[in-house]
């Protein structure tokens, strides 16, 4: 009987709704067996609000907790940089340089980074209007692969190691990673940052091919591969979150 009483009779909702000063906030709800208390997190990259609660905590309790923190949620969401859609007229950084998206034709053609008649940097994209955003993102991801492959190859040659695989994705929690199998993974958004930042992340993950840790040996090795470690780390700390604004 006790087990039956503890069993939830209906599936949990996927999210809760919180109101604050006339604004509604969607709060995703997740249960974790390891959770000991209710926690709230607002992603500094996307503004997504996530509430995590223990297995046996009632949804009504979670709702009261979220409601009690409505002001905190609103304040944190307000600090998240506004989204920038990949649409005509938008300014998007490419290798740290702002480029305006120019939709120049509804016909077929390659997406290219070039300059307009005034010598201002642009990303020129063709195709039907509904596909502009996708085509610009595809272009940015392709450019990221080119730059990362070149940087990884250069640093790996200096180290005398070679990665097994290089993957580019839209990662949220980290800019790059190196698996025990030698697989390197990077965020395509690094192409939006100045080139020295992408180069640093490539060197950082290549260094993990030799040192799968952040020991003194690792940092000494990384300093030999890439001398601008502190400068790149400062840039990421100050501006990294802004890279998630785009798209």
Secondary structure, 3 states (H helix, E strand, C coil): CHHHHHCCCCCCCCEEEEEECCEEEEEEEEECCCCCCCEEEECCCCCCEEEEECCCCCHHHHHHHHHHCHHHHHHHHHCCCCCECCCCCCEEEECCEEEEEEEEECCCCCCEEEECCCCCEEEEEECCHHHHHHHHHHHHHHHHHHHHHHHHHHHHHHHCCCCCEEEEECCCCCCEEECCCCEEEEEHHHHHCCHHHHHHHHHHHHHCCCCCCCCHHHHHHHHHHCCCHHHHHHHHHHHHHHHHHEC
